């Protein structure tokens, strides 16, 4: 099971800080922006931003043109011990790294069922991964799809994480936040996490935090599995270890044993307006409301269509405004009324309110 250091700090208000920390990067000045159109260019940009690279310590953004990026002898990788320098890896662009729009299917990072996909270690600064498909990773370490270790905040946004496998922990992702500042957060928001597996535990993935607060919102986590070997909980879904956090507006369904598992050391983690069958570990904190065991009724889960069908009880179900204001396909979420649960919004009207 992932191990973390337990350092107490005051709980923070994620509702307000979501507006200022780790937002999508449009309109923010960056020291260097790369356009990668090939696997080689992607790794070259990561290397140039890492320790020893000419742009190390700067806020670097790597924009990915539409296409499939196959790993080579190992994962796409970045490592920095500099005191500063956010790293952003972002898809959603066309073939020339122009005309961005939320579209996780445009840029696919692919381990070809041979290697891990993306490994980022940014010891003292932030990490953002957004608008990508991360798929077909194979690993003997934690995190076959994404392995992220950050010192000042981590965001995984608008991303599809699918078909990754590890012999260890965290088939889809392994996220560790070591930041101790009052604005250090982990955001795992508006993602589709499906068909990942881990031999030891946590098929979908895990998030551990030394002190950073965590928000897991508007994710669909489906059909992730584990063999539950060794000292494990046997959780196919998400493992979360945090001092303070929210699980809100998510779907956890058809995962081995538990949809999510909360570390017994968690100080205050609420789980509200989620659809899940079972949870494990520490019960969610008092104040958790609105959870349901109702089946989500996807359009075609067997065909990987995880939109909500017209008869889904999760349409216009949640009054919680937590999370970004776009769904996984870039459709606006209601600014009032009620939202659909999961990564896709189906009930948008012209006035930005849904039919509630």
N, C-alpha and C positions, 0 to 999 in steps of 0.2 A: 504494500500500500504506500502511496506517496507520503513522504515525511516532510513536515514543515516546522520552522521555528515559530513559537507562539509568543508574539509581542503585542501587547494590548495597546490600542489607540482609540480615540473617540470615533464613534460612528459618524459618518458624513451623509449629507443629503445628495443622493445620486440624481434626483430629479433636476436640481439646478446645475450640478456639475456636468451632467451629460451634455449640456449646451455649450460647454467651453473646453472640455478636454477630449482629445483624440477624435475630433470631428473629421468627417471627410475633408480632404485637404484643399479643395477648390477655394481660391481666394487667399490662401496662406502662403507667405513668401518662403521659398526653400533655397538652400544654398546651391543645390545641384539637382537637376532633373534629368534622368536617363530615359531614353526610349529603347526598349529591347524588342527585337523582332525575331530573334533566334534563341535557342537554349544557350549557346555560347555567349551571346551578348548579355543575357540575364546573369549568368555567373560572373562575367567580367564586371558588370555593374556592382554586383554584390561584393566582389573582391576589392574593387576600387573604393568601396565604402567601409571595408573592414580594416582591422589593425594592419598597418603597413601600407594601406592604399592611399592614394593622393587626396581623397576626399574624406578620409577618416575623421570623425569628430564633428562633421557637419550634418545638418538635417538633409538627408538624401531621400529622394523619391524615385522609384523605378516604375515607369509606366510600361505596361505590356501590350503590344499590338495583338490583335485577334489571332489565334492560332493555338497549336498544341506544343508545349515545351517538355520534351522528354529529358529526364535526368540521364546522366552518363554513368560514371563509375560510383557515384554516390549522390546524396541529396544536393540540391541547390543549397548553398550554405553561406552564412554571414556570421562574423564574430568580431565584436568590438569591446575593448576595455576602456575606451576614451570616456572622459567625464561628461561629454555632451555628444549629441548626434542622434536624432530620431531617424529610424529607417522605416520607409513605407514601400510596400510592394502592392501594386494596384493594377487591376485589369479594367475591363469595361470600355476599352478603346477600340477604334477600327484598325485596319491594317497598317496605318501610318502613325499610330499613337495619337490620333485626333478624334474629335467628335465623341467625347466620353458620354456614356450613359450607363445607369446601373444594369449590368448584364453579366452575371457570373459565368455564363456559357461562352463568352467571347474568348477568354484566355484560360487555357487549361494547363495546369502543371501536372505532369504524369510520371509516376515512378515506374511504369511499364511492368509492374508486378515483380520488380527486381531490387529496387532501392527505396529508401525513404524519399519523401518529396521535398520538403522545405524545412531547414533547420536554421533558426536565428537565435543568437545569443548576444544580447545587447546589455552589458553588465550595468550600465548607469543611465541609460536613456530609454526612450519609448519605442514601441514596435506597433506598426499598423499593417494588417493584411486585409485587403478588401477586394470585392468584386472579382473573385477567382473561382475556378473549379480546381480542387486539389484531390487527385484520384490515383488509385492503383499503386499506392505505396506499399512497400514490403520492408520490414525492419526487424532487427533483433534488439532494438533499443526502444525506449518509451517514445511514443508519438510517431507513427508511420506516415501520417499525412502531414501534420504540422507539429514541430517541436520548437516551442517558443519559450525563451527565458529572458525576461526583461527587468530592468532596474527602476523604471519610472513610468509604468503603465503599458498595457497591452490591449489592443483592439483587434478583434476578428469580426468583420462586418460583411454582410451581403455575399456570403461565400457558400459554395456547395462543397462538402467534404464527404467523399464516397469511396467505397470499395478499397479501403486501406486495411492492412493487417500487420500486426506485430506479435512476436512471441512473448513480449513483455506486457507493459501497461499502456493503455491509451491508443487504441487502434486508429481513431480519427485524428486526435490531437492530444498533446501533452503541453500544458501551459503552466508556467510558474512565474509568479510576480514577486520580486524581491524588494520592491520599493517601499520605503517607510514614510514617505512624505504624505501630507494631508490631502494631496490631490492625485495620489497614485491609485489607479483603478484598473480593473480588468473588465472589458466589455466584450461579451460574446453575444452578438445581436444580429438577428435576421439572417440566420444561416439554416441550411438544409444539411443534416448530418445523417447519412443513411448507409446501411450495408457495410459498416466497419466492424472489425473484429480484433480481439486481443486475447491471446492464450491465457495470460495470467489474470487480467481484470480490466474493467472499464472499456468496453468495446467502442463506445462513442468517443470517450476521451475523459480527461480530468483537468481540473483547474485547482491549483494550490497557490496560496498567497501568504507571505510572511506577515503583511499588515495591510496591503492594498485591499480596497473594497471591491466587490464583484457585482456585476449586473449581467444576468443571463436572461434575455428577453426576446420574444418573437422568433424563437427557434423551433424547427420541426426535427425531432430526433427519433428516428424510426428504424427498426430492424437492425440494431447493432447487437453483437453477440460476444460472449466470452466463454472459454472453457472452464474458468474458475479454478485454475490450477494453483496449488500451494496456498500461501497465506493470503487469502483474498475473500472479498465479499460475494463474488460471483455476479457483479453488476454489469449488464450489457450497456446500460445507459451512461449517464454523466456522474462523475464523482466530483464533489465540491468541498474544498477545505478553505474557509475564509473567516475572518473576524466579523465581517459585516457584509451583507449582500441581499440581492433580490433575485428570485426566479419568478418571472412574471410573463404571462401570455404565451407560454410554450406548450408544445405537444410532445409528450414522451409516450411512445406507443410501440408495442411489439419488440421490445428489447429484452434480453435475457434477464430474468428475475426482477430487477428494479429499473424504473425509468430514470431515477436519480438517487444518489446516496450522499447524505450529508455527514461530514466528519463529526465525530462526537465532541471535538474541541471547538467547533464553530460557536462563536459567541452570540451572534444575532443574525440569522438568515431567515428571511420570510419567503414563503412560496405561495403566490396568490394568482388566481385566474389561469391556472394551468390545467391541461387535460392529461392525466396519467393514471395508470392502473395501480402501481405500487411504488412506494419509496422505501429506502432503507437508511440505517444509521440513526442519527439524532433527529427527532421530529422537528419540523419547521417551527420557527419562533412564534410566540403568540402574536396575533395580528394577521396571521396568514388566513386568507379568506378566498372564497369563490372557486376553489379547486373542484374538478369534476372527474369522474371515472367514465363518463360517456364516451363511446367510440367516436372518433373524429369524422368518419365517413368521407374518406378521400375520394376524389374522382376515379382514380385507378392506381392504387398502391402497387399492384402487381406489375403495372406498366410504368412505374416510377412517376406517376402524376400525383403530386401531393397537394394540389389545390383542394379546397373544401367543396364537396358536392352540394347541390342545392338543398338537400335534406340534412346537412350537417348541423348538429346542435351548437357548434362552435362559431357559427356565423353571428356576428353582432353580439358576442357573448361577454366581452370584457369591457368594463368601464375604466380600466387602468390606462393612463396615458404614457406609462414608462416605455422607453425604447425610441428608436429613430422614427422619422415620419415618412419613411418609404418602406415598401415591402421588397421582397427579394427580386422582383422584376421592375422595380422603380415606380410602382404605382403609389400614389399618395395615400397615407393612412388618415382616417378621420381626425380632425382637430377637436371634435366634440362628439357627443354621443358615445357609441360603443364600437370597439374594434373586434375584428375576427382574431382568433387565436392561431398561432403558428406563423410560418414565414411568408404566407401569401394572404393578401387581402382581396376579398371577393365582393364586398358590399359597399362600394364607393358610389356616391351620388355627386352630382354637379356642385352641390353646395358644400362638399367635403364632409357631410354627415352621412352616416349610414341609416339603414332602415330600422332603427330601434326606437 
